[in-house]
């Protein structure tokens, strides 16, 4: 399994474009950018290309973060903004070539866009579950329609639409807050589109339901065979996986590796100056840069 460093968490004292060089200097070869929209897509792509970096994942625009927005898909008052956010995400994903080349054996190239649900008002009487289903269906359909050919020996590829349960300790009131909910017939089973998958974040999974070994095995097909994406951080501090905490990452990375060695591991955790060069623990856990 290969890691991708989250540039919205890594070296936050630097402007976003400068974080690319810092990531490359630290030895990373893959980056995820949750919120790339402060910079032009071509500027980000050119910077990544010049440093030999590959994008793996972006989030769709989540609304005004400073005003408490954490996504738009479950917000009744944001229908137009939600659809605009999907168009923006498609533009950026195509420009950045998120995960441009999969392995030759899979013959598949997938871009990945995480579509956040948001925090609906508790006073809202609208069927939020139905609204979320409709919006995720719209997003997955639009992302699936995107086709792009990079080289003659690579087939047409679509954009993966990812949904991620987020725990209520970190984001109180977040609509999608359990894996049963994420798997339920109201979402993935109902949408029935092959490009809709779960983004499995162990930091949230531990705080939502625990039983990480069981949930990895249970939801491995919904995470995705070739395009699967997991994110890691220690609980409760959201530190590096090598730090003390609730999760035994030595065991967990072994389980992930045995379950699917092709999954990408996103490093969406706090980075501390004393641990700014993570090569040692990454290799210790059997991961590749």
C-alpha positions as CSV (number, residue, x, y, z in Angstrom):
1,X,0.0,0.0,0.0
2,X,1.2,3.5,-0.8
3,X,0.6,6.6,1.3
4,X,-0.7,10.1,0.2
5,X,0.0,13.1,2.4
6,X,-2.9,15.4,3.0
7,X,-1.7,18.9,2.1
8,X,-4.4,20.7,4.1
9,X,-2.9,19.1,7.2
10,X,0.8,19.0,6.3
11,X,3.0,22.1,6.9
12,X,0.1,24.4,7.5
13,X,2.4,27.4,8.1
14,X,3.2,27.4,4.4
15,X,1.0,28.6,1.5
16,X,-0.7,25.7,-0.3
17,X,1.6,25.7,-3.3
18,X,4.7,25.7,-1.2
19,X,3.4,22.6,0.7
20,X,3.9,20.6,-2.5
21,X,7.7,21.1,-2.4
22,X,7.8,20.4,1.3
23,X,5.9,17.1,0.7
24,X,8.3,16.2,-2.1
25,X,11.3,17.1,0.0
26,X,10.0,14.8,2.8
27,X,9.9,11.9,0.3
28,X,6.2,11.8,-0.6
29,X,5.1,11.0,-4.1
30,X,1.3,11.2,-3.7
31,X,-0.8,14.0,-2.3
32,X,-4.4,14.5,-1.4
33,X,-5.8,18.0,-1.2
34,X,-9.1,18.2,0.6
35,X,-9.7,21.8,-0.3
36,X,-7.7,22.9,-3.4
37,X,-10.0,25.8,-4.4
38,X,-7.8,28.6,-3.0
39,X,-5.5,28.1,-6.0
40,X,-6.1,27.6,-9.7
41,X,-6.4,24.0,-10.8
42,X,-3.6,24.5,-13.5
43,X,-1.3,26.1,-11.0
44,X,-1.7,23.1,-8.6
45,X,-1.3,20.6,-11.5
46,X,1.9,22.3,-12.8
47,X,3.4,22.5,-9.4
48,X,2.7,18.8,-8.7
49,X,4.1,17.8,-12.1
50,X,7.3,19.8,-11.6
51,X,7.9,17.9,-8.4
52,X,6.9,14.5,-9.6
53,X,3.8,14.4,-7.3
54,X,0.5,12.7,-8.1
55,X,-2.9,13.8,-6.8
56,X,-5.1,11.0,-5.4
57,X,-8.2,12.8,-3.9
58,X,-10.0,16.1,-3.5
59,X,-13.2,17.1,-1.7
60,X,-16.1,18.8,-3.6
61,X,-16.5,22.3,-2.3
62,X,-18.1,22.0,1.1
63,X,-19.7,25.5,1.4
64,X,-18.3,28.3,3.5
65,X,-16.1,26.6,6.1
66,X,-15.7,29.7,8.2
67,X,-19.5,29.8,8.7
68,X,-19.6,26.2,9.8
69,X,-20.5,24.5,6.6
70,X,-19.2,20.9,6.3
71,X,-20.7,19.9,3.0
72,X,-23.9,20.6,1.0
73,X,-25.4,17.3,0.1
74,X,-27.8,17.1,3.0
75,X,-28.8,20.8,3.1
76,X,-32.2,21.7,1.6
77,X,-31.4,25.3,1.1
78,X,-28.2,24.7,-0.9
79,X,-29.5,22.8,-3.9
80,X,-28.1,25.1,-6.6
81,X,-24.8,25.5,-4.7
82,X,-24.5,21.8,-4.3
83,X,-24.8,21.2,-8.1
84,X,-22.4,24.0,-8.8
85,X,-19.9,22.3,-6.3
86,X,-20.0,19.1,-8.3
87,X,-19.2,20.9,-11.5
88,X,-16.3,22.7,-9.8
89,X,-15.1,19.4,-8.4
90,X,-15.2,17.8,-11.8
91,X,-13.2,20.6,-13.3
92,X,-10.5,20.3,-10.7
93,X,-10.4,16.5,-10.7
94,X,-9.9,16.4,-14.4
95,X,-7.3,19.2,-14.3
96,X,-5.4,17.6,-11.4
97,X,-5.7,14.1,-12.8
98,X,-6.5,12.7,-9.4
99,X,-4.8,9.3,-9.3
100,X,-3.8,9.6,-13.0
101,X,-2.5,6.1,-13.5
102,X,-3.7,2.9,-11.8
103,X,-1.6,-0.2,-12.1
104,X,-1.3,-1.6,-15.6
105,X,-3.0,-4.8,-14.5
106,X,-6.2,-3.1,-13.4
107,X,-6.5,-1.2,-16.7
108,X,-8.4,1.4,-14.9
109,X,-7.7,5.0,-14.0
110,X,-10.0,6.6,-11.4
111,X,-10.3,10.1,-10.1
112,X,-11.7,10.5,-6.6
113,X,-14.0,13.2,-5.2
114,X,-15.3,13.1,-1.6
115,X,-18.8,14.6,-1.5
116,X,-19.5,15.8,2.1
117,X,-23.0,15.6,3.5
118,X,-23.0,18.6,5.8
119,X,-24.8,19.6,9.0
120,X,-28.6,20.0,8.4
121,X,-30.6,22.1,10.8
122,X,-32.4,20.1,13.5
123,X,-35.5,22.2,12.9
124,X,-35.8,21.1,9.3
125,X,-38.9,19.1,8.5
126,X,-37.8,18.1,5.0
127,X,-36.8,14.4,4.4
128,X,-33.1,14.9,4.8
129,X,-32.4,11.2,4.0
130,X,-34.3,11.4,0.8
131,X,-32.6,14.7,-0.1
132,X,-29.1,13.2,0.5
133,X,-30.0,10.2,-1.5
134,X,-31.1,12.3,-4.5
135,X,-28.0,14.6,-4.2
136,X,-25.6,11.7,-4.0
137,X,-27.3,10.0,-6.9
138,X,-26.9,13.2,-8.9
139,X,-23.2,13.6,-7.9
140,X,-22.3,10.0,-8.6
141,X,-24.1,10.1,-12.0
142,X,-22.4,13.3,-13.1
143,X,-19.0,12.0,-11.9
144,X,-19.6,8.7,-13.7
145,X,-20.4,10.5,-17.0
146,X,-16.9,12.0,-17.1
147,X,-14.8,10.3,-19.6
148,X,-11.2,11.0,-20.5
149,X,-8.5,9.2,-22.4
150,X,-4.9,9.8,-21.4
151,X,-3.1,7.2,-23.6
152,X,-4.3,4.8,-26.2
153,X,-3.6,1.8,-23.9
154,X,-5.6,3.3,-21.0
155,X,-9.4,2.9,-21.2
156,X,-12.0,5.5,-20.5
157,X,-12.2,6.3,-16.8
158,X,-14.8,7.8,-14.6
159,X,-14.6,9.8,-11.4
160,X,-15.2,7.9,-8.2
161,X,-17.8,9.5,-5.8
162,X,-16.8,8.9,-2.2
163,X,-19.0,9.4,0.9
164,X,-17.4,9.3,4.4
165,X,-19.1,8.7,7.7
166,X,-17.8,11.3,10.2
167,X,-18.1,11.0,13.9
168,X,-20.2,13.4,16.1
169,X,-17.4,14.1,18.5
170,X,-15.4,15.8,15.8
171,X,-18.3,17.3,13.8
172,X,-21.4,17.4,15.9
173,X,-24.6,17.0,13.8
174,X,-22.9,15.7,10.7
175,X,-25.6,13.9,8.7
176,X,-23.6,10.8,7.6
177,X,-22.4,9.5,10.9
178,X,-22.5,5.7,10.7
179,X,-21.4,2.9,8.4
180,X,-24.7,1.1,8.5
181,X,-26.2,4.4,7.3
182,X,-23.6,4.7,4.6
183,X,-24.2,1.1,3.5
184,X,-28.0,1.3,3.8
185,X,-30.4,0.9,0.9
186,X,-31.1,4.6,1.1
187,X,-27.6,5.3,-0.2
188,X,-25.1,2.9,-1.9
189,X,-27.5,0.0,-2.3
190,X,-30.2,2.3,-3.7
191,X,-27.9,4.4,-6.0
192,X,-26.5,1.2,-7.6
193,X,-23.7,3.0,-9.4
194,X,-20.2,1.3,-9.5
195,X,-18.4,4.6,-8.9
196,X,-20.0,5.3,-5.5
197,X,-17.9,4.0,-2.7
198,X,-17.1,4.6,1.0
199,X,-14.0,6.5,2.0
200,X,-13.0,4.6,5.1
201,X,-11.3,6.9,7.7
202,X,-10.0,5.0,10.7
203,X,-10.0,8.1,12.9
204,X,-13.7,8.4,12.5
205,X,-14.5,4.6,12.4
206,X,-12.9,4.1,15.8
207,X,-15.1,6.8,17.3
208,X,-18.3,5.8,15.5
209,X,-18.3,2.1,16.2
210,X,-14.9,0.7,17.0
211,X,-14.5,-2.9,15.9
212,X,-12.2,-1.8,13.2
213,X,-11.1,-5.3,12.1
214,X,-14.7,-6.3,11.6
215,X,-15.8,-3.2,9.8
216,X,-12.8,-3.4,7.4
217,X,-13.8,-7.0,6.5
218,X,-17.5,-6.1,6.3
219,X,-17.2,-3.1,4.1
220,X,-14.1,-4.0,2.0
221,X,-16.2,-4.3,-1.2
222,X,-17.9,-0.9,-0.5
223,X,-14.5,0.7,-0.1
224,X,-13.5,-0.6,-3.5
225,X,-11.4,-3.3,-5.0
226,X,-9.0,-1.3,-7.1
227,X,-9.9,2.3,-6.3
228,X,-10.3,1.9,-2.5
229,X,-9.3,4.7,-0.3
230,X,-8.6,4.7,3.5
231,X,-7.4,7.5,5.7
232,X,-5.6,7.2,9.0
233,X,-4.9,9.1,12.2
234,X,-4.4,8.2,15.8
235,X,-7.4,8.5,18.2
236,X,-8.2,10.7,20.1
237,X,-5.4,13.2,19.3
238,X,-5.5,12.9,15.4
239,X,-1.7,12.5,15.5
240,X,0.5,10.3,13.4
241,X,-0.3,6.5,13.5
242,X,3.0,5.9,15.2
243,X,2.0,7.9,18.2
244,X,0.3,6.3,21.3
245,X,-3.5,6.1,21.2
246,X,-6.5,3.8,20.9
247,X,-5.6,2.2,17.6
248,X,-2.9,-0.5,17.2
249,X,-1.7,0.5,13.7
250,X,0.9,-2.2,13.5
251,X,-1.9,-4.7,13.5
252,X,-4.3,-2.6,11.4
253,X,-1.9,-1.9,8.6
254,X,-1.2,-5.6,8.4
255,X,-4.9,-6.3,8.2
256,X,-5.3,-3.7,5.5
257,X,-2.4,-5.1,3.5
258,X,-3.8,-8.6,3.7
259,X,-7.3,-7.3,2.7
260,X,-6.3,-5.3,-0.3
261,X,-2.6,-4.3,-0.9
262,X,-3.8,-1.9,-3.7
263,X,-5.6,0.6,-1.4
264,X,-4.2,4.1,-1.0
265,X,-3.6,5.3,2.6
266,X,-4.3,9.0,3.1
267,X,-2.4,10.6,5.9
268,X,-5.1,13.0,7.2
269,X,-3.6,13.7,10.6
270,X,-1.7,16.3,12.5
271,X,1.9,16.7,11.7
272,X,4.3,17.7,14.4
273,X,7.7,19.3,13.8
274,X,9.4,16.6,15.7
275,X,7.9,14.1,13.3
276,X,8.1,16.1,10.1
277,X,10.1,13.3,8.3
278,X,7.8,10.3,8.6
279,X,9.8,7.9,6.4
280,X,10.9,5.7,9.3
281,X,7.4,4.9,10.6
282,X,5.9,4.6,7.2
283,X,8.5,1.9,6.3
284,X,8.2,0.4,9.7
285,X,4.5,-0.3,9.1
286,X,5.2,-1.8,5.7
287,X,3.9,1.1,3.6
288,X,5.4,2.7,0.6
289,X,5.8,6.4,-0.3
